[in-house]
Every structure is written in C-alpha cells, then in structure tokens.
C-alpha cells in the first residue's frame, strides 16, 4: 500500500501516524510501532510453534524406534530359531520396517520390494513382526548360517571359521557380509562391531 504524501514527497501524518492508501483508495492512519510489535509477536509465536513441531516429530521418531526395537527384542522366532541376537537382527533388517497407523494403533509393518509382507495366518492383514522376520530370514541367501540347526533350512552355523581382515563398519556391510561375519566371529563380536559403528 502506498503512503499518502505531501507535495514535496514527505509522508503525510495524521496524529503522528502515516496515512496509507489501500487498493480501493481508502485512506487510514497506520500505527507503525504497533505493527512492528505485532510482527515481532507473530514471528516469535511462529518460531515457537516450529520448535514444538520439531520436538514432537523427534519424539515420534524415538517412540517409533523404541516400538520397533521392542518387536525385535521380544521376537520368539529370533530367540528360538536363529543365531541372531536381537540387536544384530535389528541392525540388519529394521530398514524393512516402518511404524504405521493400523486401526488407530502404531504398528510395525514390514515391506519387501515396496510391498507389504502379508500375514500367512491372517489373510489380507500385514504380517506381524515375527512373521515378517521369519519371511525375511527364509529369503536371505545366508539363511543356512543364520538359522539354528533343526529349523527348516538351518544348519546352525557350523561352517569352519576362516581368518578375515579387519572388518568394514557394520553399516557398510551387505547382508551377506554381515551373515558371514556372524558365522566366522560369533554374535558377541558382531555386537561389538555394531556398537563401534554407532
């Protein structure tokens, strides 16, 4: 909006306030100090809202991570049928999972090739974390080394250990390399490597 000015171009004042002319030609004095205060308050409020939104998003991410980690920690399949400690399984397979809202509840949902892994026990429903882990392990090329002896497809990781050079960081390994590392060095050494890469 333009200012109303005198003949020499100086702002015309009314009660010490400049006069603005809107798009319809209406004139009105404007309280500049008040506008500046309002602008400052709005800017401060917006900054606080943005910070609150960021904090809530971070807390949501932390809660989702804890929920997903709990699914791995409490997996009967991992405990009873694999050689993988939950933290190593989490490091290797958590990227397949996301927390999604199912029936109003945050729920771990697994995907493979961008497709939800279906539940074999509940047609039309996503696999439970345990079902999804079983599906992912059975598709893994190193499943014989990761599954306990006695489980279908499992050999119990009884292959001969071979010396290996200094390992790459865990996050830089492929799943095959992670499986070989577990077989050659054992779950405890793999956990140490994961902790070092964190």
GROMACS elastic network, one bead per residue, 0.5 to 0.9 nm:
[ bonds ]
;  ai    aj funct       b0    kb
    1    20     6  0.62418   500
    1    21     6  0.58571   500
    1    22     6  0.53760   500
    1    23     6  0.69990   500
    2     5     6  0.89822   500
    2    19     6  0.86723   500
    2    20     6  0.58287   500
    2    21     6  0.56176   500
    2    22     6  0.72709   500
    2    23     6  0.89116   500
    3    11     6  0.64402   500
    3    12     6  0.77154   500
    3    18     6  0.69905   500
    3    19     6  0.58220   500
    3    21     6  0.61337   500
    4     9     6  0.87269   500
    4    10     6  0.85052   500
    4    11     6  0.60245   500
    4    12     6  0.56565   500
    4    13     6  0.83789   500
    4    18     6  0.74788   500
    4    19     6  0.54850   500
    4    20     6  0.58503   500
    4    21     6  0.64835   500
    4    27     6  0.80833   500
    5     8     6  0.76427   500
    5     9     6  0.52539   500
    5    10     6  0.52150   500
    5    13     6  0.84249   500
    5    18     6  0.87759   500
    5    19     6  0.81808   500
    6     9     6  0.52507   500
    6    10     6  0.53547   500
    6    11     6  0.63017   500
    6    12     6  0.57271   500
    7    10     6  0.74466   500
    9    12     6  0.86633   500
   11    18     6  0.61898   500
   11    19     6  0.75444   500
   12    16     6  0.89748   500
   12    17     6  0.81892   500
   12    18     6  0.58695   500
   12    19     6  0.62730   500
   13    16     6  0.53092   500
   13    17     6  0.50187   500
   13    19     6  0.60771   500
   13    29     6  0.77090   500
   14    17     6  0.51616   500
   14    18     6  0.63262   500
   14    19     6  0.67341   500
   14    28     6  0.89345   500
   14    29     6  0.64009   500
   15    18     6  0.84801   500
   15    29     6  0.82856   500
   16    29     6  0.88595   500
   16    31     6  0.89218   500
   17    29     6  0.56639   500
   17    30     6  0.58676   500
   17    31     6  0.60242   500
   17    32     6  0.74099   500
   18    28     6  0.83503   500
   18    29     6  0.55254   500
   18    30     6  0.58725   500
   18    31     6  0.77374   500
   18    32     6  0.81000   500
   19    27     6  0.63248   500
   19    28     6  0.53717   500
   19    30     6  0.61488   500
   20    26     6  0.81030   500
   20    27     6  0.56296   500
   20    28     6  0.55363   500
   20    29     6  0.61366   500
   20    30     6  0.67336   500
   21    24     6  0.78102   500
   21    25     6  0.55275   500
   21    26     6  0.54592   500
   21    28     6  0.67221   500
   21    29     6  0.89509   500
   22    25     6  0.52801   500
   22    26     6  0.54477   500
   22    27     6  0.66480   500
   22    28     6  0.82642   500
   23    26     6  0.74336   500
   24    27     6  0.89836   500
   30    33     6  0.89747   500
   30    34     6  0.86228   500
   30    35     6  0.80381   500
   31    34     6  0.54046   500
   31    35     6  0.62591   500
   31    36     6  0.87961   500
   32    36     6  0.61240   500
   32    37     6  0.85746   500
   33    36     6  0.51203   500
   33    37     6  0.62077   500
   33    38     6  0.86084   500
   34    37     6  0.50335   500
   34    38     6  0.60831   500
   34    39     6  0.84655   500
   35    38     6  0.50674   500
   35    39     6  0.60073   500
   35    40     6  0.85260   500
   36    39     6  0.50085   500
   36    40     6  0.61196   500
   36    41     6  0.85909   500
   37    40     6  0.50916   500
   37    41     6  0.61740   500
   37    42     6  0.86146   500
   38    41     6  0.50617   500
   38    42     6  0.61026   500
   38    43     6  0.85075   500
   39    42     6  0.51312   500
   39    43     6  0.60698   500
   39    44     6  0.85275   500
   40    43     6  0.50916   500
   40    44     6  0.60852   500
   40    45     6  0.85317   500
   41    44     6  0.50884   500
   41    45     6  0.60568   500
   41    46     6  0.85210   500
   42    45     6  0.50532   500
   42    46     6  0.60317   500
   42    47     6  0.85343   500
   43    46     6  0.51206   500
   43    47     6  0.61727   500
   43    48     6  0.86619   500
   44    47     6  0.51410   500
   44    48     6  0.62583   500
   44    49     6  0.86656   500
   45    48     6  0.51100   500
   45    49     6  0.61474   500
   45    50     6  0.85767   500
   46    49     6  0.50707   500
   46    50     6  0.61024   500
   46    51     6  0.85803   500
   47    50     6  0.50885   500
   47    51     6  0.61821   500
   47    52     6  0.85946   500
   48    51     6  0.50470   500
   48    52     6  0.60891   500
   48    53     6  0.85247   500
   49    52     6  0.50080   500
   49    53     6  0.60702   500
   49    54     6  0.85574   500
   50    53     6  0.50542   500
   50    54     6  0.61546   500
   50    55     6  0.85982   500
   51    54     6  0.50534   500
   51    55     6  0.61285   500
   51    56     6  0.86028   500
   52    55     6  0.50550   500
   52    56     6  0.61318   500
   52    57     6  0.85439   500
   53    56     6  0.51354   500
   53    57     6  0.61311   500
   53    58     6  0.86261   500
   54    57     6  0.50951   500
   54    58     6  0.62024   500
   54    59     6  0.86390   500
   55    58     6  0.51276   500
   55    59     6  0.61808   500
   55    60     6  0.85923   500
   56    59     6  0.50435   500
   56    60     6  0.60812   500
   56    61     6  0.85948   500
   57    60     6  0.50454   500
   57    61     6  0.62313   500
   57    62     6  0.86608   500
   58    61     6  0.50735   500
   58    62     6  0.62208   500
   58    63     6  0.86349   500
   59    63     6  0.60847   500
   59    64     6  0.84745   500
   60    63     6  0.50795   500
   60    64     6  0.60337   500
   60    65     6  0.84832   500
   61    64     6  0.50684   500
   61    65     6  0.60741   500
   61    66     6  0.85867   500
   62    65     6  0.50558   500
   62    66     6  0.61622   500
   62    67     6  0.85649   500
   63    66     6  0.50569   500
   63    67     6  0.60685   500
   63    68     6  0.85607   500
   64    67     6  0.50293   500
   64    68     6  0.61174   500
   64    69     6  0.84396   500
   64    98     6  0.81202   500
   64    99     6  0.60403   500
   64   106     6  0.79291   500
   64   107     6  0.87779   500
   64   108     6  0.84363   500
   65    68     6  0.51676   500
   65    69     6  0.59497   500
   65    70     6  0.84395   500
   65    99     6  0.83669   500
   66    69     6  0.50078   500
   66    70     6  0.59885   500
   66    71     6  0.86483   500
   67    70     6  0.51463   500
   67    71     6  0.64819   500
   67    99     6  0.80752   500
   67   106     6  0.84945   500
   67   107     6  0.80749   500
   67   108     6  0.76030   500
   68    71     6  0.51190   500
   68    72     6  0.67032   500
   68    73     6  0.88135   500
   68    90     6  0.86143   500
   68    94     6  0.77565   500
   68    97     6  0.77697   500
   68    98     6  0.78942   500
   68    99     6  0.73234   500
   68   107     6  0.83611   500
   68   108     6  0.61151   500
   68   129     6  0.85898   500
   69    72     6  0.52302   500
   69    73     6  0.61672   500
   69    74     6  0.86576   500
   69    86     6  0.82569   500
   69    87     6  0.80366   500
   69    90     6  0.68806   500
   69    94     6  0.82920   500
   70    74     6  0.60029   500
   70    75     6  0.83668   500
   71    74     6  0.54038   500
   71    75     6  0.60247   500
   71   108     6  0.78291   500
   71   129     6  0.63125   500
   71   130     6  0.77309   500
   72    75     6  0.52118   500
   72    76     6  0.89319   500
   72    78     6  0.76372   500
   72    86     6  0.54159   500
   72    87     6  0.75611   500
   72    89     6  0.72689   500
   72    90     6  0.63567   500
   72    94     6  0.86440   500
   72   129     6  0.75952   500
   72   130     6  0.79841   500
   72   133     6  0.86850   500
   73    76     6  0.88362   500
   73    78     6  0.84382   500
   73    79     6  0.86223   500
   73    85     6  0.83393   500
   73    86     6  0.51456   500
   73    87     6  0.74289   500
   73    90     6  0.85890   500
   74    77     6  0.89340   500
   74    78     6  0.83339   500
   74    79     6  0.80265   500
   74    86     6  0.81292   500
   74   130     6  0.89163   500
   75    78     6  0.54112   500
   75    79     6  0.63320   500
   75    80     6  0.86305   500
   75    86     6  0.79141   500
   75   129     6  0.76284   500
   75   130     6  0.57221   500
   75   133     6  0.86159   500
   76    79     6  0.50269   500
   76    80     6  0.57680   500
   76    81     6  0.79043   500
   76   130     6  0.71089   500
   77    80     6  0.53427   500
   77    81     6  0.53953   500
   77    82     6  0.70000   500
   77   130     6  0.61161   500
   77   131     6  0.81821   500
   77   133     6  0.76442   500
   77   134     6  0.68010   500
   78    81     6  0.57138   500
   78    82     6  0.51012   500
   78    83     6  0.74446   500
   78    84     6  0.64325   500
   78    85     6  0.72537   500
   78    86     6  0.68962   500
   78    89     6  0.80160   500
   78   130     6  0.79421   500
   78   133     6  0.78755   500
   78   134     6  0.82020   500
   78   147     6  0.88135   500
   79    82     6  0.63522   500
   79    83     6  0.78326   500
   79    84     6  0.77695   500
   79    85     6  0.74846   500
   79    86     6  0.79173   500
   80    83     6  0.85772   500
   80   148     6  0.81020   500
   81    84     6  0.88847   500
   81   146     6  0.88095   500
   81   147     6  0.58554   500
   81   148     6  0.53609   500
   81   149     6  0.82286   500
   81   150     6  0.83631   500
   81   151     6  0.61995   500
   81   154     6  0.85853   500
   82    85     6  0.81919   500
   82   137     6  0.88935   500
   82   145     6  0.88907   500
   82   146     6  0.56632   500
   82   149     6  0.86941   500
   82   151     6  0.82873   500
   82   154     6  0.83006   500
   82   156     6  0.80549   500
   83   145     6  0.81119   500
   83   146     6  0.54394   500
   83   147     6  0.58923   500
   83   148     6  0.59497   500
   83   156     6  0.73353   500
   83   157     6  0.78299   500
   83   182     6  0.85553   500
   83   183     6  0.89733   500
   83   186     6  0.88923   500
   83   187     6  0.75030   500
   84    87     6  0.80950   500
   84    88     6  0.61968   500
   84    89     6  0.58684   500
   84   146     6  0.66109   500
   84   147     6  0.81104   500
   84   182     6  0.81343   500
   84   187     6  0.66640   500
   85    88     6  0.54781   500
   85    89     6  0.62915   500
   85    90     6  0.86340   500
   85   187     6  0.66187   500
   85   188     6  0.85795   500
   85   191     6  0.82320   500
   86    89     6  0.50196   500
   86    90     6  0.59562   500
   86    91     6  0.85833   500
   87    91     6  0.61877   500
   87    92     6  0.86423   500
   87   191     6  0.72338   500
   87   194     6  0.85180   500
   88    91     6  0.50582   500
   88    92     6  0.62244   500
   88    93     6  0.85859   500
   88   178     6  0.89701   500
   88   187     6  0.76837   500
   88   190     6  0.70994   500
   88   191     6  0.63542   500
   88   194     6  0.75108   500
   89    92     6  0.50910   500
   89    93     6  0.58434   500
   89    94     6  0.75436   500
   89   133     6  0.88683   500
   90    93     6  0.54081   500
   90    95     6  0.83819   500
   91    94     6  0.61502   500
   91    95     6  0.81314   500
   91   170     6  0.83193   500
   91   171     6  0.78147   500
   91   194     6  0.77315   500
   92    95     6  0.75408   500
   92   170     6  0.89662   500
   92   171     6  0.84628   500
   92   174     6  0.87384   500
   92   175     6  0.65810   500
   92   178     6  0.77415   500
   93    96     6  0.58326   500
   93    97     6  0.76832   500
   93   133     6  0.79147   500
   93   136     6  0.80332   500
   93   175     6  0.87199   500
   94    97     6  0.53711   500
   94    98     6  0.81168   500
   94   110     6  0.86512   500
   95    98     6  0.76734   500
   95   110     6  0.87112   500
   95   111     6  0.89837   500
   96   109     6  0.82546   500
   96   110     6  0.53506   500
   96   111     6  0.53872   500
   96   112     6  0.65250   500
   96   114     6  0.89735   500
   96   136     6  0.89851   500
   97   108     6  0.61856   500
   97   109     6  0.54074   500
   97   111     6  0.63184   500
   97   129     6  0.84681   500
   98   107     6  0.80906   500
   98   108     6  0.56054   500
   98   109     6  0.54478   500
   98   110     6  0.64919   500
   98   111     6  0.81821   500
   99   106     6  0.59148   500
   99   107     6  0.52233   500
   99   109     6  0.60479   500
   99   110     6  0.87750   500
  100   105     6  0.78861   500
  100   106     6  0.53658   500
  100   107     6  0.53120   500
  100   108     6  0.63363   500
  100   109     6  0.64729   500
  101   104     6  0.55899   500
  101   105     6  0.52530   500
  101   107     6  0.60838   500
  101   108     6  0.88026   500
  102   105     6  0.52423   500
  102   106     6  0.62930   500
  102   107     6  0.62065   500
  103   106     6  0.84439   500
  107   128     6  0.88930   500
  108   128     6  0.75822   500
  108   129     6  0.65062   500
  109   116     6  0.71722   500
  109   117     6  0.79022   500
  109   126     6  0.65837   500
  109   127     6  0.71467   500
  109   128     6  0.73034   500
  109   129     6  0.70662   500
  109   132     6  0.83417   500
  110   115     6  0.83501   500
  110   116     6  0.58778   500
  110   117     6  0.57931   500
  110   118     6  0.87024   500
  110   126     6  0.76348   500
  110   127     6  0.71795   500
  110   128     6  0.81849   500
  110   129     6  0.71664   500
  110   132     6  0.62445   500
  110   133     6  0.85370   500
  111   114     6  0.55354   500
  111   115     6  0.50797   500
  111   117     6  0.53414   500
  111   118     6  0.89347   500
  111   132     6  0.84528   500
  112   115     6  0.52993   500
  112   116     6  0.64640   500
  112   117     6  0.64292   500
  112   136     6  0.83163   500
  113   116     6  0.84003   500
  115   118     6  0.87831   500
  116   126     6  0.63819   500
  116   127     6  0.79757   500
  117   125     6  0.88544   500
  117   126     6  0.59584   500
  117   127     6  0.57210   500
  117   128     6  0.89654   500
  117   131     6  0.87576   500
  117   132     6  0.64574   500
  117   135     6  0.81280   500
  118   121     6  0.88514   500
  118   122     6  0.80139   500
  118   123     6  0.71613   500
  118   124     6  0.68017   500
  118   125     6  0.59520   500
  118   128     6  0.85371   500
  118   131     6  0.86802   500
  118   132     6  0.80097   500
  119   122     6  0.51991   500
  119   123     6  0.60587   500
  119   124     6  0.72715   500
  119   125     6  0.56980   500
  119   126     6  0.51779   500
  119   128     6  0.66532   500
  119   131     6  0.67046   500
  119   132     6  0.77545   500
  120   123     6  0.62963   500
  120   124     6  0.89924   500
  120   125     6  0.86847   500
  120   126     6  0.89304   500
  120   127     6  0.71327   500
  120   131     6  0.77418   500
  121   125     6  0.87338   500
  121   127     6  0.82385   500
  121   131     6  0.88303   500
  122   125     6  0.56232   500
  122   126     6  0.79251   500
  122   127     6  0.78421   500
  123   126     6  0.82820   500
  125   128     6  0.87717   500
  126   132     6  0.86248   500
  127   130     6  0.77142   500
  127   131     6  0.54335   500
  127   132     6  0.54527   500
  128   131     6  0.50849   500
  128   132     6  0.60137   500
  128   133     6  0.85221   500
  129   132     6  0.50383   500
  129   133     6  0.60659   500
  129   134     6  0.85738   500
  130   133     6  0.51776   500
  130   134     6  0.62490   500
  130   135     6  0.86503   500
  131   134     6  0.51569   500
  131   135     6  0.62149   500
  131   136     6  0.86851   500
  132   135     6  0.50090   500
  132   136     6  0.61124   500
  132   137     6  0.85241   500
  133   136     6  0.50561   500
  133   137     6  0.59775   500
  133   138     6  0.84732   500
  134   137     6  0.51831   500
  134   138     6  0.61352   500
  134   139     6  0.86799   500
  135   138     6  0.53107   500
  135   139     6  0.64132   500
  135   140     6  0.88006   500
  136   139     6  0.52225   500
  136   140     6  0.62376   500
  137   140     6  0.50413   500
  137   141     6  0.84801   500
  137   142     6  0.83839   500
  137   143     6  0.58834   500
  137   146     6  0.78049   500
  137   147     6  0.80524   500
  138   141     6  0.80917   500
  138   142     6  0.88571   500
  138   143     6  0.59360   500
  138   144     6  0.87623   500
  138   147     6  0.87877   500
  138   153     6  0.77000   500
  139   142     6  0.86180   500
  139   143     6  0.72390   500
  140   143     6  0.51734   500
  140   144     6  0.87494   500
  140   146     6  0.89171   500
  140   175     6  0.81745   500
  140   176     6  0.82260   500
  141   144     6  0.79484   500
  141   175     6  0.87235   500
  141   176     6  0.70834   500
  142   145     6  0.55475   500
  142   146     6  0.65196   500
  142   147     6  0.89215   500
  142   175     6  0.83182   500
  142   176     6  0.62748   500
  142   179     6  0.62718   500
  142   180     6  0.78407   500
  143   147     6  0.59074   500
  143   153     6  0.69261   500
  143   154     6  0.66064   500
  143   155     6  0.86475   500
  143   179     6  0.83700   500
  144   147     6  0.56661   500
  144   148     6  0.80484   500
  144   149     6  0.85559   500
  144   152     6  0.88677   500
  144   153     6  0.55802   500
  144   155     6  0.51627   500
  144   156     6  0.70569   500
  144   157     6  0.69122   500
  145   148     6  0.78093   500
  145   154     6  0.65735   500
  145   155     6  0.61014   500
  145   156     6  0.60286   500
  145   158     6  0.75659   500
  145   159     6  0.79463   500
  145   179     6  0.70150   500
  145   180     6  0.78423   500
  145   182     6  0.85414   500
  145   183     6  0.65106   500
  146   154     6  0.69818   500
  146   155     6  0.80284   500
  146   156     6  0.69150   500
  146   157     6  0.64066   500
  146   179     6  0.67977   500
  146   182     6  0.82081   500
  146   183     6  0.77860   500
  147   150     6  0.84521   500
  147   151     6  0.64465   500
  147   152     6  0.81623   500
  147   153     6  0.71241   500
  147   155     6  0.65618   500
  147   156     6  0.57570   500
  147   157     6  0.73597   500
  148   151     6  0.57759   500
  148   152     6  0.87765   500
  148   153     6  0.87304   500
  148   154     6  0.53010   500
  148   155     6  0.61120   500
  148   157     6  0.71669   500
  149   152     6  0.80754   500
  149   153     6  0.82197   500
  149   154     6  0.50440   500
  149   157     6  0.77769   500
  149   158     6  0.87805   500
  150   153     6  0.81282   500
  150   154     6  0.64295   500
  150   155     6  0.73250   500
  150   156     6  0.78140   500
  151   154     6  0.51807   500
  151   155     6  0.79090   500
  151   156     6  0.85282   500
  152   155     6  0.86750   500
  154   157     6  0.77943   500
  155   158     6  0.65751   500
  155   159     6  0.85957   500
  156   159     6  0.85591   500
  157   160     6  0.88098   500
  157   182     6  0.87429   500
  157   183     6  0.57996   500
  157   184     6  0.87854   500
  158   161     6  0.85635   500
  158   183     6  0.78716   500
  159   183     6  0.74137   500
  159   184     6  0.81567   500
  160   183     6  0.86618   500
  160   184     6  0.76233   500
  161   183     6  0.71605   500
  161   185     6  0.74976   500
  162   184     6  0.64140   500
  163   184     6  0.78455   500
  164   167     6  0.75812   500
  164   181     6  0.88006   500
  164   184     6  0.83473   500
  167   170     6  0.79921   500
  167   173     6  0.88338   500
  167   181     6  0.82971   500
  167   193     6  0.83471   500
  168   171     6  0.82536   500
  168   172     6  0.64486   500
  168   173     6  0.65494   500
  168   193     6  0.89140   500
  169   172     6  0.53978   500
  169   173     6  0.67386   500
  169   193     6  0.69923   500
  169   194     6  0.76044   500
  169   196     6  0.78740   500
  169   197     6  0.56918   500
  170   173     6  0.53443   500
  170   174     6  0.84979   500
  170   177     6  0.89464   500
  170   178     6  0.71645   500
  170   190     6  0.80887   500
  170   193     6  0.62787   500
  170   194     6  0.56533   500
  170   196     6  0.85315   500
  170   197     6  0.62357   500
  170   198     6  0.89692   500
  171   174     6  0.80506   500
  171   194     6  0.77996   500
  171   197     6  0.70105   500
  171   198     6  0.87576   500
  173   176     6  0.78282   500
  173   177     6  0.55795   500
  173   178     6  0.60520   500
  174   177     6  0.51163   500
  174   178     6  0.62316   500
  174   179     6  0.86447   500
  175   179     6  0.61435   500
  175   180     6  0.86157   500
  176   179     6  0.51122   500
  176   180     6  0.62244   500
  176   181     6  0.85893   500
  177   180     6  0.50940   500
  177   181     6  0.60730   500
  177   182     6  0.86350   500
  178   181     6  0.50499   500
  178   182     6  0.62470   500
  178   183     6  0.86480   500
  178   190     6  0.80805   500
  179   182     6  0.51818   500
  179   183     6  0.62385   500
  179   184     6  0.86632   500
  180   183     6  0.50273   500
  180   184     6  0.60520   500
  180   185     6  0.84043   500
  181   184     6  0.51563   500
  181   185     6  0.57711   500
  181   186     6  0.73314   500
  181   187     6  0.86262   500
  181   189     6  0.84989   500
  181   190     6  0.69385   500
  182   185     6  0.54063   500
  182   187     6  0.54547   500
  182   188     6  0.84565   500
  182   189     6  0.75623   500
  182   190     6  0.59367   500
  183   186     6  0.56918   500
  183   187     6  0.79567   500
  185   188     6  0.78376   500
  185   189     6  0.58271   500
  185   190     6  0.71304   500
  186   189     6  0.56601   500
  186   190     6  0.65240   500
  186   191     6  0.89326   500
  187   191     6  0.61297   500
  187   192     6  0.86756   500
  188   191     6  0.51007   500
  188   192     6  0.63421   500
  188   193     6  0.87533   500
  189   192     6  0.50555   500
  189   193     6  0.62916   500
  189   194     6  0.87096   500
  190   193     6  0.50513   500
  190   194     6  0.62339   500
  190   195     6  0.86645   500
  191   194     6  0.50369   500
  191   195     6  0.62026   500
  191   196     6  0.86166   500
  192   195     6  0.50984   500
  192   196     6  0.62088   500
  192   197     6  0.86891   500
  193   196     6  0.50340   500
  193   197     6  0.62330   500
  193   198     6  0.87460   500
  194   197     6  0.50664   500
  194   198     6  0.62549   500
  195   198     6  0.52093   500
